Amino acid sequence: MDPGELFGEGWCVTLAPGSVLEVLERMGVVGASDVPGGLDLATERLVNGTEEGVLLLGREVVEGLAMVVELEGTTGWVGVDPVVMSALSSGGGTVVSVCEDPDGLTVHVARDGLVLGWLDAVSGRCFGDGFGDVARDLAVVGFAEEEDGPLFGPAAEAGGAGRALLAVRALTGAGLDTEDFSGPWTGGVSTAAS
């Protein structure tokens, strides 16, 4: 599965511990509700470009882990905002935000209230002073533990989107597939990145 094929070139998917409502609230959504046709609505908002804030759409992907999708990165991705990532991970656990835009495909990681760094999914290189524990977790699926080490195993065989999904699975336990992005959504508008 390649999220870029579903969403095009600009998107961010955040996975965080907690209920969907808790995660959306920490991401700046007030009054989240059911959003029928959520991805279609997000696309309409993006095309029209006249709406305030950013529409965030969430759902539970595994028990205790919420996924939030955003397609409107014109004011910055809410899911990679350091304050938001810190808040999402402050109760313990790991937060992972995967973003694709014209600048690349990246995987951002926070754990226990601290933003640790990010992974360039195209090259497989990790960046950030606190990435040591994360690098060990990622080594299980073929990412190098040392900064300039070679990829191996599944990470070496995968393309950028595949590497991003391998990182998500290694860090959260969630193996995302196409079905995770279809069906009902809960969401609302956030002004956290405005």
Backbone as CSV, one residue per row, in Angstrom:
resi,resn,N_x,N_y,N_z,CA_x,CA_y,CA_z,C_x,C_y,C_z
1,MET,0.833,-1.186,0.000,0.000,0.000,0.000,0.877,1.248,0.000
2,ASP,0.512,2.231,-0.779,1.238,3.491,-0.854,0.258,4.628,-0.585
3,PRO,0.358,5.295,0.585,-0.554,6.407,0.870,-0.517,7.495,-0.201
4,GLY,0.619,7.675,-0.859,0.717,8.663,-1.928,-0.231,8.374,-3.074
5,GLU,-0.494,7.086,-3.333,-1.451,6.716,-4.373,-2.883,7.065,-3.952
6,LEU,-3.152,7.028,-2.650,-4.481,7.380,-2.136,-4.694,8.886,-2.088
7,PHE,-3.656,9.625,-1.673,-3.822,11.037,-1.354,-3.119,12.007,-2.293
8,GLY,-2.268,11.535,-3.169,-1.504,12.453,-4.006,-0.204,12.838,-3.306
9,GLU,0.290,14.017,-3.617,1.626,14.400,-3.159,1.671,15.039,-1.776
10,GLY,0.591,15.554,-1.260,0.633,16.241,0.024,-0.291,15.625,1.053
11,TRP,0.300,15.008,2.106,-0.510,14.382,3.149,0.338,14.132,4.378
12,CYS,-0.340,13.938,5.500,0.319,13.570,6.743,-0.591,12.596,7.488
13,VAL,-0.034,11.485,7.925,-0.751,10.488,8.703,-0.037,10.358,10.042
14,THR,-0.783,10.585,11.126,-0.220,10.522,12.472,-0.845,9.360,13.224
15,LEU,-0.013,8.583,13.892,-0.481,7.509,14.759,-0.053,7.840,16.178
16,ALA,-1.020,7.817,17.093,-0.738,8.216,18.473,-1.539,7.364,19.441
17,PRO,-0.964,7.105,20.622,-1.708,6.344,21.625,-2.881,7.161,22.163
18,GLY,-3.999,6.474,22.429,-5.175,7.137,22.972,-6.383,6.919,22.097
19,SER,-7.513,7.401,22.578,-8.740,7.309,21.785,-8.699,8.354,20.671
20,VAL,-9.525,8.153,19.674,-9.586,9.095,18.559,-9.931,10.494,19.075
21,LEU,-10.914,10.594,19.956,-11.315,11.908,20.470,-10.191,12.571,21.258
22,GLU,-9.462,11.815,22.082,-8.339,12.380,22.838,-7.255,12.903,21.899
23,VAL,-6.920,12.108,20.902,-5.855,12.491,19.972,-6.262,13.721,19.169
24,LEU,-7.484,13.742,18.649,-7.946,14.910,17.897,-7.938,16.168,18.774
25,GLU,-8.356,16.037,20.024,-8.355,17.188,20.928,-6.938,17.710,21.151
26,ARG,-5.979,16.809,21.352,-4.578,17.238,21.542,-4.003,17.858,20.280
27,MET,-4.628,17.561,19.141,-4.184,18.143,17.874,-4.941,19.435,17.547
28,GLY,-5.732,19.926,18.494,-6.377,21.223,18.337,-7.797,21.213,17.819
29,VAL,-8.427,20.035,17.740,-9.809,19.953,17.282,-10.737,20.130,18.479
30,VAL,-11.680,21.043,18.339,-12.695,21.257,19.367,-14.029,20.756,18.804
31,GLY,-14.713,19.905,19.562,-16.017,19.430,19.122,-15.965,18.458,17.970
32,ALA,-15.082,17.459,18.036,-15.001,16.454,16.973,-16.330,15.712,16.844
33,SER,-16.672,15.320,15.625,-17.917,14.596,15.369,-17.712,13.654,14.187
34,ASP,-18.724,12.847,13.896,-18.665,11.969,12.728,-18.579,12.826,11.466
35,VAL,-17.754,12.395,10.524,-17.582,13.122,9.262,-17.848,12.141,8.117
36,PRO,-19.117,12.035,7.697,-19.423,11.158,6.559,-18.666,11.630,5.314
37,GLY,-18.122,10.676,4.569,-17.378,11.050,3.361,-16.164,11.903,3.688
38,GLY,-15.490,11.601,4.782,-14.396,12.422,5.291,-13.299,12.738,4.294
39,LEU,-12.781,11.733,3.613,-11.692,11.981,2.667,-12.158,12.807,1.474
40,ASP,-13.401,12.605,1.042,-13.946,13.428,-0.042,-14.068,14.885,0.407
41,LEU,-14.542,15.091,1.642,-14.653,16.446,2.178,-13.282,17.108,2.289
42,ALA,-12.284,16.351,2.749,-10.926,16.902,2.849,-10.404,17.313,1.479
43,THR,-10.678,16.510,0.460,-10.255,16.836,-0.903,-10.960,18.089,-1.402
44,GLU,-12.269,18.191,-1.151,-13.019,19.394,-1.547,-12.430,20.642,-0.886
45,ARG,-12.144,20.554,0.398,-11.568,21.699,1.117,-10.231,22.100,0.496
46,LEU,-9.453,21.122,0.141,-8.145,21.390,-0.444,-8.277,22.061,-1.806
47,VAL,-9.191,21.578,-2.619,-9.406,22.143,-3.951,-9.945,23.565,-3.850
48,ASN,-10.924,23.774,-2.965,-11.536,25.100,-2.823,-10.621,26.089,-2.105
49,GLY,-9.855,25.618,-1.139,-8.875,26.456,-0.452,-9.421,27.660,0.286
50,THR,-10.689,27.670,0.633,-11.253,28.851,1.288,-11.638,28.609,2.739
51,GLU,-11.472,27.417,3.230,-11.887,27.071,4.584,-10.817,27.486,5.599
52,GLU,-11.260,27.832,6.808,-10.352,28.159,7.901,-9.861,26.876,8.565
53,GLY,-8.657,26.896,9.112,-8.122,25.756,9.838,-7.810,24.585,8.931
54,VAL,-7.577,23.443,9.561,-7.207,22.220,8.855,-8.152,21.117,9.305
55,LEU,-8.755,20.414,8.354,-9.623,19.292,8.679,-8.755,18.087,9.033
56,LEU,-8.961,17.564,10.237,-8.268,16.358,10.685,-9.296,15.237,10.793
57,LEU,-8.966,14.086,10.228,-9.857,12.935,10.229,-9.195,11.797,10.988
58,GLY,-9.916,11.231,11.959,-9.324,10.186,12.781,-10.163,8.936,12.856
59,ARG,-9.487,7.846,13.197,-10.137,6.563,13.460,-9.147,5.691,14.226
60,GLU,-9.667,4.709,14.923,-8.813,3.771,15.647,-8.323,2.708,14.661
61,VAL,-7.004,2.438,14.659,-6.471,1.410,13.751,-6.192,0.103,14.485
62,VAL,-5.786,0.187,15.721,-5.703,-0.959,16.626,-6.126,-0.430,17.986
63,GLU,-6.494,-1.325,18.876,-6.987,-0.883,20.175,-5.969,0.023,20.860
64,GLY,-6.438,1.210,21.235,-5.595,2.161,21.946,-4.668,2.981,21.074
65,LEU,-4.798,2.866,19.754,-3.942,3.623,18.827,-4.824,4.287,17.771
66,ALA,-4.783,5.602,17.750,-5.578,6.376,16.787,-4.710,6.802,15.611
67,MET,-5.343,6.860,14.437,-4.696,7.368,13.230,-5.435,8.637,12.825
68,VAL,-4.677,9.687,12.511,-5.263,10.943,12.047,-4.659,11.283,10.691
69,VAL,-5.537,11.602,9.734,-5.126,11.957,8.374,-5.399,13.438,8.156
70,GLU,-4.431,14.119,7.555,-4.629,15.519,7.147,-4.089,15.683,5.737
71,LEU,-4.841,16.430,4.933,-4.459,16.657,3.540,-4.148,18.122,3.258
72,GLU,-4.334,18.990,4.249,-4.159,20.423,4.048,-2.897,20.899,4.773
73,GLY,-1.768,20.852,4.112,-0.522,21.259,4.738,-0.072,22.657,4.380
74,THR,-0.976,23.488,3.907,-0.577,24.821,3.444,-0.070,25.708,4.577
75,THR,-0.481,25.433,5.814,0.020,26.218,6.950,0.959,25.392,7.813
76,GLY,1.359,24.245,7.334,2.212,23.328,8.089,1.401,22.114,8.510
77,TRP,2.065,20.991,8.655,1.392,19.772,9.069,1.209,19.769,10.574
78,VAL,-0.030,19.663,11.023,-0.315,19.609,12.460,0.409,18.422,13.079
79,GLY,0.410,17.287,12.388,0.987,16.059,12.919,2.474,16.089,13.181
80,VAL,3.214,17.017,12.588,4.657,17.092,12.855,5.033,18.318,13.677
81,ASP,4.065,19.107,14.095,4.350,20.247,14.957,4.963,19.704,16.247
82,PRO,6.149,20.184,16.649,6.814,19.648,17.847,5.970,19.755,19.118
83,VAL,5.210,20.827,19.261,4.362,20.978,20.450,3.262,19.919,20.435
84,VAL,2.664,19.687,19.287,1.610,18.685,19.152,2.177,17.284,19.386
85,MET,3.305,16.966,18.771,3.903,15.633,18.942,4.266,15.384,20.402
86,SER,4.795,16.395,21.055,5.135,16.273,22.474,3.887,16.003,23.309
87,ALA,2.817,16.759,23.041,1.566,16.572,23.785,0.965,15.190,23.527
88,LEU,1.018,14.723,22.288,0.451,13.418,21.951,1.187,12.272,22.638
89,SER,2.474,12.436,22.872,3.269,11.356,23.466,3.516,11.553,24.955
90,SER,3.004,12.634,25.533,3.316,12.953,26.928,2.762,11.952,27.931
91,GLY,1.716,11.221,27.577,1.158,10.222,28.478,1.897,8.899,28.406
92,GLY,2.956,8.839,27.647,3.715,7.609,27.438,3.410,7.048,26.061
93,GLY,4.317,6.315,25.534,4.127,5.718,24.216,4.816,6.497,23.124
94,THR,4.639,6.012,21.928,5.316,6.559,20.758,4.302,7.144,19.792
95,VAL,4.631,8.318,19.258,3.839,8.976,18.224,4.664,8.971,16.944
96,VAL,4.037,8.596,15.844,4.705,8.577,14.545,3.848,9.357,13.561
97,SER,4.458,10.315,12.867,3.775,11.062,11.807,4.552,10.881,10.513
98,VAL,3.856,10.379,9.505,4.452,10.175,8.183,3.887,11.251,7.275
99,CYS,4.768,12.001,6.617,4.335,13.089,5.745,5.008,12.988,4.390
100,GLU,4.206,13.269,3.358,4.765,13.378,2.018,4.337,14.721,1.452
101,ASP,5.316,15.439,0.956,5.067,16.694,0.256,6.168,16.848,-0.780
102,PRO,6.198,17.944,-1.520,7.229,18.071,-2.555,8.665,17.986,-2.021
103,ASP,8.841,18.197,-0.712,10.187,18.136,-0.133,10.630,16.727,0.202
104,GLY,9.737,15.755,0.172,10.140,14.390,0.450,9.117,13.602,1.236
105,LEU,9.550,12.449,1.701,8.740,11.530,2.482,9.469,11.276,3.791
106,THR,8.871,11.722,4.898,9.549,11.661,6.186,8.683,10.986,7.243
107,VAL,9.355,10.411,8.237,8.703,9.771,9.376,9.232,10.473,10.625
108,HIS,8.359,11.185,11.333,8.730,11.941,12.533,8.316,11.147,13.761
109,VAL,9.148,11.171,14.810,8.902,10.326,15.970,9.037,11.116,17.272
110,ALA,8.065,10.911,18.167,8.131,11.444,19.531,7.824,10.286,20.473
111,ARG,8.451,10.333,21.639,8.234,9.284,22.634,8.294,9.913,24.017
112,ASP,7.320,9.587,24.839,7.293,10.040,26.233,7.463,11.552,26.369
113,GLY,6.783,12.302,25.499,6.791,13.757,25.577,7.953,14.442,24.886
114,LEU,8.857,13.688,24.295,10.028,14.268,23.630,10.030,13.956,22.138
115,VAL,10.251,14.976,21.323,10.412,14.760,19.887,11.834,14.258,19.685
116,LEU,11.974,13.056,19.126,13.279,12.407,19.021,14.002,12.695,17.718
117,GLY,13.268,12.891,16.642,13.898,13.140,15.352,13.021,12.635,14.230
118,TRP,13.651,12.411,13.083,12.903,11.985,11.913,13.761,11.114,11.015
119,LEU,13.063,10.358,10.187,13.666,9.441,9.241,13.317,9.896,7.838
120,ASP,14.302,9.988,6.976,14.054,10.244,5.552,13.740,8.880,4.938
121,ALA,12.482,8.657,4.579,12.062,7.343,4.090,12.655,7.003,2.730
122,VAL,13.073,7.995,1.965,13.669,7.722,0.656,15.092,7.193,0.817
123,SER,15.908,7.856,1.631,17.295,7.433,1.818,17.462,6.425,2.957
124,GLY,16.523,6.439,3.900,16.637,5.578,5.067,17.470,6.166,6.186
125,ARG,17.933,7.406,6.030,18.775,8.051,7.060,17.924,8.641,8.176
126,CYS,18.430,8.531,9.404,17.759,9.070,10.589,18.439,10.351,11.028
127,PHE,17.649,11.295,11.528,18.167,12.572,11.987,17.590,12.879,13.363
128,GLY,18.399,13.359,14.274,17.934,13.752,15.594,18.801,13.170,16.680
129,ASP,19.115,13.991,17.689,19.991,13.567,18.774,19.394,12.455,19.621
130,GLY,18.071,12.402,19.749,17.432,11.416,20.603,16.975,10.169,19.885
131,PHE,17.505,9.907,18.700,16.987,8.827,17.872,17.580,7.453,18.198
132,GLY,18.457,7.352,19.202,19.135,6.096,19.512,18.206,4.922,19.743
133,ASP,17.238,5.043,20.671,16.311,3.942,20.939,15.448,3.635,19.721
134,VAL,15.044,4.675,19.012,14.223,4.489,17.821,15.025,3.747,16.755
135,ALA,16.296,4.102,16.596,17.135,3.435,15.600,17.239,1.941,15.901
136,ARG,17.323,1.566,17.171,17.356,0.146,17.520,16.036,-0.535,17.133
137,ASP,14.915,0.140,17.369,13.608,-0.419,16.979,13.520,-0.578,15.465
138,LEU,14.036,0.398,14.735,13.971,0.363,13.275,14.928,-0.666,12.671
139,ALA,16.004,-0.991,13.386,16.963,-1.983,12.886,16.309,-3.352,12.707
140,VAL,15.254,-3.616,13.455,14.539,-4.898,13.345,13.989,-5.103,11.933
141,VAL,13.644,-4.011,11.238,13.092,-4.135,9.881,14.078,-3.697,8.797
142,GLY,15.365,-3.508,9.170,16.389,-3.280,8.163,16.967,-1.891,8.044
143,PHE,16.639,-0.981,8.963,17.267,0.335,8.944,18.564,0.264,9.746
144,ALA,19.581,1.008,9.305,20.872,0.998,9.987,20.781,1.718,11.328
145,GLU,21.436,1.159,12.358,21.461,1.821,13.662,22.408,3.019,13.657
146,GLU,23.497,2.935,12.896,24.440,4.050,12.834,24.005,5.017,11.731
147,GLU,24.391,6.265,11.866,23.875,7.334,11.001,24.032,7.062,9.514
148,ASP,25.177,6.599,9.065,25.404,6.419,7.630,25.498,4.959,7.213
149,GLY,24.961,4.065,8.030,25.021,2.647,7.713,24.080,2.281,6.588
150,PRO,24.334,1.140,5.948,23.481,0.708,4.832,22.165,0.098,5.319
151,LEU,21.156,0.189,4.484,19.894,-0.494,4.738,20.100,-1.983,4.446
152,PHE,19.287,-2.830,5.068,19.378,-4.261,4.817,17.982,-4.861,4.957
153,GLY,17.846,-6.114,4.567,16.571,-6.817,4.730,15.413,-6.091,4.081
154,PRO,14.242,-6.083,4.754,13.038,-5.485,4.173,13.201,-4.004,3.804
155,ALA,13.917,-3.233,4.611,14.084,-1.802,4.311,14.884,-1.588,3.034
156,ALA,15.860,-2.446,2.777,16.667,-2.317,1.561,15.852,-2.682,0.320
157,GLU,14.906,-3.590,0.477,14.111,-4.061,-0.654,12.925,-3.149,-0.977
158,ALA,12.512,-2.320,-0.015,11.316,-1.484,-0.187,11.661,-0.129,-0.787
159,GLY,10.672,0.493,-1.407,10.798,1.874,-1.846,10.473,2.806,-0.683
160,GLY,10.393,4.100,-0.944,10.151,5.078,0.107,8.877,4.837,0.899
161,ALA,7.744,4.613,0.208,6.472,4.383,0.899,6.540,3.097,1.720
162,GLY,7.145,2.075,1.161,7.303,0.816,1.882,8.153,0.986,3.126
163,ARG,9.221,1.777,3.021,10.067,2.044,4.197,9.298,2.799,5.269
164,ALA,8.488,3.766,4.845,7.691,4.521,5.816,6.739,3.583,6.559
165,LEU,6.093,2.674,5.835,5.164,1.741,6.466,5.893,0.734,7.352
166,LEU,7.096,0.314,6.953,7.901,-0.549,7.820,8.241,0.161,9.127
167,ALA,8.586,1.444,9.033,8.909,2.219,10.233,7.691,2.340,11.139
168,VAL,6.524,2.613,10.546,5.289,2.704,11.337,5.050,1.399,12.084
169,ARG,5.169,0.284,11.390,4.931,-1.018,12.022,5.942,-1.277,13.140
170,ALA,7.211,-0.980,12.890,8.246,-1.234,13.897,8.051,-0.376,15.150
171,LEU,7.557,0.841,14.969,7.457,1.775,16.101,6.110,1.756,16.808
172,THR,5.037,1.351,16.104,3.699,1.389,16.717,3.017,0.025,16.766
173,GLY,3.484,-0.914,15.970,2.828,-2.208,15.883,1.686,-2.236,14.881
174,ALA,1.358,-1.108,14.282,0.258,-1.022,13.319,0.781,-1.256,11.906
175,GLY,0.225,-2.251,11.242,0.546,-2.505,9.843,-0.565,-1.930,8.985
176,LEU,-0.387,-0.713,8.522,-1.451,-0.027,7.778,-1.658,-0.643,6.397
177,ASP,-2.926,-0.750,6.005,-3.256,-1.175,4.649,-4.423,-0.337,4.139
178,THR,-4.808,-0.549,2.906,-5.828,0.273,2.248,-7.131,0.321,3.033
179,GLU,-7.536,-0.792,3.649,-8.790,-0.830,4.401,-8.787,0.151,5.577
180,ASP,-7.616,0.448,6.126,-7.534,1.386,7.251,-7.958,2.799,6.858
181,PHE,-8.008,3.079,5.565,-8.346,4.419,5.096,-9.742,4.500,4.475
182,SER,-10.531,3.437,4.585,-11.883,3.481,4.036,-12.894,3.301,5.162
183,GLY,-14.080,3.856,4.954,-15.125,3.752,5.956,-15.315,5.047,6.721
184,PRO,-15.973,4.964,7.888,-16.334,6.177,8.633,-15.137,6.845,9.321
185,TRP,-15.244,8.164,9.462,-14.216,8.974,10.113,-14.857,9.832,11.200
186,THR,-14.059,10.183,12.177,-14.409,11.189,13.172,-13.434,12.327,12.956
187,GLY,-13.884,13.560,13.062,-12.943,14.649,12.817,-13.492,16.004,13.142
188,GLY,-12.717,16.983,12.751,-13.069,18.361,12.949,-11.927,19.244,12.485
189,VAL,-12.117,20.538,12.655,-11.135,21.517,12.189,-10.214,21.896,13.322
190,SER,-8.921,21.909,13.021,-7.894,22.325,13.966,-7.273,23.624,13.475
191,THR,-6.923,24.474,14.395,-6.177,25.677,14.041,-4.768,25.619,14.606
192,ALA,-4.324,24.428,15.025,-3.021,24.262,15.663,-1.862,24.677,14.764
193,ALA,-1.966,24.482,13.452,-0.872,24.821,12.540,-1.084,26.160,11.854
194,SER,-2.131,26.875,12.188,-2.426,28.146,11.512,-1.554,29.257,12.033
